[in-house]
Amino acid sequence: MIQSEKLSIHLLLFFRYLREKKFLIGTKEMSDGLRALEFIDISDIQQFRLALRIVLCSSRAEQETFDHAFIKFFLNNNQDQQTEDLLHVLTEKKRKNEETNEVNRTVESKEKSSTSPSINSARQDQITDENSGKEQKKMAIWTATNLMNKDEQDIQASISSAQFETMEKAAKTFVQQINLKRLRRYKVMKNGSKFDIRRTLRQSIQLGGYPIKPVWTGPTKEKANFILLCDSSRSMSAYAEPFLQFAYAMTKCTNNVEVFLFSTKLRRVTDQFKRTKQDEFPVLTIKRNEWGGGTCIGESLYSFVQQYGMYVKKNTIVFIASDGLDAGAIDHLQSAMKEIHQRTSAVIWLNPLLNIEGYEPIARGMQTALPYIDLFSAVTTASSFQQLAHQVQIRR
């Protein structure tokens, strides 16, 4: 019991050390890591390292950082007392396992020799050891493979129907409140400002040449395009659902909408929204490592600019829902935000942490993005989306 407690303490210290390295590790990740160790021989340092790496890392960059951190924490030549204690725990556990296996083999040998004296007990022990070793190896390989494939499995994220009517009203208000510039092209309007004599005379031919019905025209407004980027990392998993509900409401109000998810990489989900049948709510099919993983905001937004730059125009409004806790490269974030800000009408950043009393946007990702944000707000419910829609006024 004491040894188990020591092992748990060392693992908690290691988890804390990884969090200092910008790993997003919470209670769920800690629990998964401890559970993964139950299926391996923890006295084998390689199995110990691989099991934790598979659970705690969500990208190749994190794997490299993890390997360096693991070597520095556990295998540094100048080991501190914590490392020596942990290795002592592993050695003691291995010795006890060997003693237990030896006792079991002895009991098995005696039972078999009493029932079948002709069987060579030494040979039987050897066969038992070989089979046991093969089974343990198979179990370790199966566990590691299962954990790696787990990230590639598809999961489904459903959009809630709760308070959707309010969310749809908010989306319609957003579309109406955004007034972009007028185009040079005029079209026929009932309450137009310009008398169109050519159309009036053409229409009068049907009335015997009498211009009874004058035709009025007016300038058309440029339609706004909307891009919605939703942070789907672990820290945003509790707040992503209302924003995705808002994104679906926007797709129902206008065709000029593009929706993306991002965590450690970018994923376009617009087609999944638009394929949804009437009176149904979309169920997004995404990879497990694209939902509830780490966060690389800068790299994801940079990928968006590089891959989907054709959507970024002067008549575009960009919504970004994120808490700004970026574990990626800051230079990518600054470059992407500068590009998006210069090429669009407005950038609206929705950060749910603003609702927390005393919160200040001092995280490096948030500080980097702030100079390029036109509207910084926190909305987490349908009613708050509606309030924001009535307040916002974007003109160009």
Residue pairs with C-beta under 8 A, 6 or more apart in sequence:
3 89
3 92
3 93
6 85
6 86
6 89
7 42
7 86
7 89
7 90
7 93
8 34
10 82
10 85
10 86
10 89
11 30
11 33
11 34
12 30
13 82
14 52
14 70
14 73
14 74
15 25
15 29
15 30
15 33
17 69
17 73
18 25
18 56
18 66
18 69
19 25
21 65
21 69
22 327
23 56
23 62
23 65
23 66
23 294
23 327
24 233
24 234
24 235
24 294
24 295
24 325
24 327
25 56
26 234
28 234
29 55
29 56
29 234
32 55
33 51
33 52
33 55
33 56
36 51
36 52
36 54
36 55
36 143
36 147
37 48
37 51
37 52
39 51
39 139
39 140
39 143
40 47
40 48
40 51
40 139
40 140
40 143
41 47
41 94
41 97
41 136
41 140
42 48
42 90
42 93
43 90
43 91
43 93
43 94
43 97
45 74
45 75
45 90
47 140
48 90
49 67
49 70
50 144
51 143
51 144
51 147
52 66
52 70
53 63
53 66
53 67
53 70
54 144
54 147
54 148
55 147
56 62
56 66
57 63
57 66
58 151
58 263
58 264
58 289
58 293
58 294
59 264
59 265
59 293
59 294
59 296
62 294
73 83
74 83
74 86
74 87
75 83
76 83
79 87
101 132
105 125
105 128
105 129
108 124
108 125
108 128
109 121
109 124
109 125
112 119
112 121
112 124
113 119
113 121
150 288
151 287
151 288
151 289
152 287
152 288
152 289
153 287
153 288
154 285
154 286
154 287
154 288
155 285
155 286
155 287
155 288
155 291
156 283
156 284
156 285
156 286
157 244
157 283
157 284
157 286
157 291
158 281
158 282
158 283
158 284
159 241
159 244
159 245
159 248
159 281
159 282
159 283
159 284
160 241
160 245
160 281
161 281
163 381
163 382
163 383
164 245
164 249
164 281
164 382
166 382
166 383
166 385
166 386
167 242
167 245
167 246
167 249
167 382
167 385
167 386
168 249
168 252
168 253
169 386
170 246
170 249
170 382
170 385
170 386
170 388
170 389
171 246
171 249
171 250
171 252
171 253
171 385
171 389
172 253
173 386
173 389
173 390
174 226
174 250
174 389
174 392
175 224
175 250
175 253
175 254
177 389
177 390
177 392
177 393
177 394
178 224
178 317
178 345
178 392
178 394
179 221
179 393
179 394
179 395
179 396
180 221
180 222
180 223
180 224
180 315
180 345
180 395
180 396
181 221
181 222
181 396
182 219
182 220
182 221
182 222
183 219
183 220
183 221
183 222
184 219
185 219
185 220
186 192
186 194
186 196
186 217
186 218
186 219
186 220
187 217
187 218
187 220
188 196
188 199
188 215
188 216
188 217
189 216
189 217
189 218
190 216
191 216
191 218
192 216
192 217
192 218
193 216
193 217
193 218
194 216
194 217
194 218
195 214
195 215
195 216
196 215
196 216
196 217
199 215
199 217
200 211
200 213
200 214
200 215
201 211
203 211
203 213
203 215
204 210
204 211
204 212
204 213
207 213
222 315
223 254
223 256
223 315
224 254
224 256
224 315
224 316
224 317
224 345
225 256
225 257
225 258
225 311
225 313
225 315
225 316
225 317
226 250
226 254
226 256
226 257
226 258
226 316
226 317
226 318
226 319
227 257
227 258
227 260
227 311
227 312
227 316
227 317
227 318
227 319
227 344
228 243
228 246
228 247
228 250
228 257
228 258
228 259
228 260
228 319
228 321
229 260
229 262
229 300
229 301
229 304
229 318
229 319
229 320
229 321
229 322
230 236
230 240
230 243
230 244
230 247
230 259
230 260
230 261
230 262
230 321
230 322
231 240
231 262
231 263
231 295
231 297
231 320
231 321
231 322
231 323
232 240
232 261
232 262
232 263
232 286
232 290
232 291
232 292
232 293
233 263
233 292
233 293
233 294
233 295
233 325
234 292
234 293
234 294
234 295
235 295
235 323
235 325
236 295
236 321
236 322
236 323
236 352
237 291
237 292
239 321
239 323
239 352
239 380
240 321
242 379
242 380
242 381
242 382
242 385
243 319
243 321
243 350
244 259
244 284
245 382
246 385
247 257
247 259
247 273
248 273
248 276
248 281
248 282
250 257
251 257
251 259
251 270
251 273
251 274
257 270
257 273
258 268
258 270
258 308
258 311
259 268
259 269
259 270
259 273
260 266
260 267
260 268
260 269
260 270
260 304
260 308
261 267
261 269
261 284
261 286
261 290
261 291
262 296
262 297
262 300
262 301
262 304
263 289
263 290
263 291
263 292
263 293
263 294
263 295
263 296
263 300
264 289
264 293
264 294
264 295
264 296
264 299
264 300
264 328
265 290
265 296
265 299
265 300
265 303
266 300
266 303
266 304
266 307
267 286
267 287
267 290
268 308
269 284
269 286
272 282
272 284
272 285
273 282
275 282
276 282
294 327
295 322
295 325
295 326
295 327
295 328
296 326
296 327
296 328
296 329
297 322
297 324
297 326
297 328
297 333
297 365
297 369
298 326
298 328
298 329
298 330
298 331
298 332
298 333
298 334
298 335
298 336
298 365
298 368
299 328
299 329
299 332
300 328
301 320
301 332
301 333
301 336
301 337
301 340
302 332
302 333
302 335
302 336
304 336
305 312
305 336
305 339
305 340
312 318
312 339
312 340
312 343
312 344
313 343
313 344
314 343
314 344
314 345
314 396
315 345
315 396
316 343
316 344
316 345
317 344
317 345
317 346
317 348
317 394
318 340
318 344
318 346
318 347
318 348
319 348
319 350
320 347
320 348
320 349
320 350
321 350
321 351
321 352
322 349
322 350
322 351
323 351
323 352
323 353
323 363
323 366
324 351
324 353
324 361
324 363
324 365
324 366
324 369
325 363
325 365
325 366
326 333
326 363
326 364
326 365
326 368
330 364
330 365
330 368
333 365
333 368
333 369
334 368
337 347
337 368
337 369
337 371
337 372
337 373
338 372
340 347
340 372
341 347
341 372
341 373
341 374
345 394
345 396
346 374
346 375
346 394
347 372
347 373
347 374
347 375
348 373
348 374
348 375
348 377
348 392
349 369
349 373
349 375
349 376
349 377
350 377
350 378
350 379
351 361
351 366
351 376
351 377
351 378
352 378
352 379
352 380
353 359
353 378
354 361
354 376
354 377
354 378
355 378
355 380
361 367
361 370
361 376
370 376
374 394
375 392
377 388
378 384
379 385
379 387
379 388
